[in-house]
Amino acid sequence: MADPRVFQLDEILNRPGTYFNPQTEVLVVVDDSPELDSEIFNMEELEGADWVLISDDTPIDENVRDEQLEAFQVRYHPGAANSITDDGDEHPDETEEDDQEVGRE
C-alpha cells in the first residue's frame, strides 16, 4: 500500500500544501489562493504547462516554515518501511494527564 503522505511532483502542483524532497532538499509551497488579472498575460503564447516567475523572493514566513518542519520531524517515525505517521498526537502531555486521572478513579 502506498504511503498517503508521499506524492509525485505532478500530483502536488494542484494540491495546496508544503512539500519536501529529501533527496534534493527542496521545499515547495503550493498556494492556490492568489489571484492575478489574467489580462496581463498573453494567453495565446502560454501553454497549460508554462509557469511565469513572479518574483525571486520567497513569500513565506521563515519562522512559520521552521515550525512546520520541526512539527513534521516530531511526527516522523522511521520504521521498517520509513513510514510517515499522522497520529494527530500534537499534545502528548494531555494523554499523560488523562492516563493519570484514570489511575486515580
C-alpha positions in Angstrom: 0.0 0.0 0.0 1.3 3.4 -0.9 2.1 6.0 1.8 -0.7 8.6 1.7 1.7 11.4 2.5 4.2 10.8 -0.4 3.4 12.4 -3.7 4.9 12.7 -7.2 5.7 16.2 -8.5 2.8 16.2 -10.9 0.4 15.3 -8.1 1.4 18.3 -5.8 1.0 21.0 -8.4 -2.7 21.3 -7.9 -2.8 20.3 -4.2 -2.1 23.1 -1.7 0.4 22.3 1.0 4.1 22.3 1.9 6.2 19.5 0.4 9.9 18.5 0.9 12.0 16.3 -1.3 14.6 14.6 1.0 16.9 13.7 -1.9 17.2 17.2 -3.4 16.4 19.1 -0.1 14.0 21.3 -1.9 10.9 22.7 -0.1 7.9 23.5 -2.3 4.9 25.5 -1.1 1.8 25.3 -3.2 -0.7 28.1 -2.5 -3.8 28.3 -4.7 -5.3 31.4 -3.0 -3.6 34.3 -5.0 -5.5 35.8 -7.9 -3.9 37.7 -10.8 -5.6 39.5 -13.5 -5.3 37.2 -16.5 -5.4 40.1 -18.9 -1.7 40.9 -18.1 -0.7 37.7 -19.7 -0.8 36.9 -23.4 -2.7 33.7 -23.0 -2.2 32.7 -26.7 1.6 32.4 -26.1 1.3 30.4 -22.8 0.5 26.7 -22.7 -1.1 24.9 -19.8 2.3 23.6 -18.5 4.0 27.0 -18.6 4.9 28.8 -15.4 5.6 32.5 -15.0 8.2 33.7 -12.5 6.5 36.4 -10.4 9.5 37.2 -8.1 12.8 35.7 -6.9 11.7 36.4 -3.3 10.2 33.7 -1.2 6.9 34.9 0.2 6.9 32.6 3.3 7.4 33.5 6.9 10.7 31.7 7.8 9.6 31.2 11.4 6.4 29.5 10.4 8.3 27.4 7.9 10.8 26.3 10.6 7.9 25.5 13.0 6.2 23.3 10.3 9.5 21.5 9.6 10.0 20.9 13.3 6.4 19.6 13.8 6.9 17.2 10.9 10.1 15.9 12.4 8.4 15.2 15.7 5.6 13.2 13.9 8.0 11.3 11.6 8.8 7.9 13.0 11.2 6.0 10.8 10.4 2.3 10.9 10.9 -0.8 8.8 9.2 1.0 5.8 10.3 4.5 6.8 6.7 5.3 7.5 5.4 8.8 7.9 2.7 8.8 10.5 0.0 11.3 11.2 -1.2 10.2 14.5 -2.7 13.6 15.4 -0.9 13.5 18.8 0.3 17.1 18.8 -0.2 17.4 22.6 1.4 14.3 24.3 1.1 15.9 27.8 -2.8 15.7 27.5 -2.6 12.0 27.1 -0.4 11.6 30.1 -2.8 13.7 32.2 -5.7 11.6 31.0 -3.9 8.4 32.0 -3.1 9.8 35.4 -6.8 10.7 36.0 -7.9 7.2 35.0 -5.5 5.7 37.5 -7.0 7.8 40.3 -10.5 6.6 39.8 
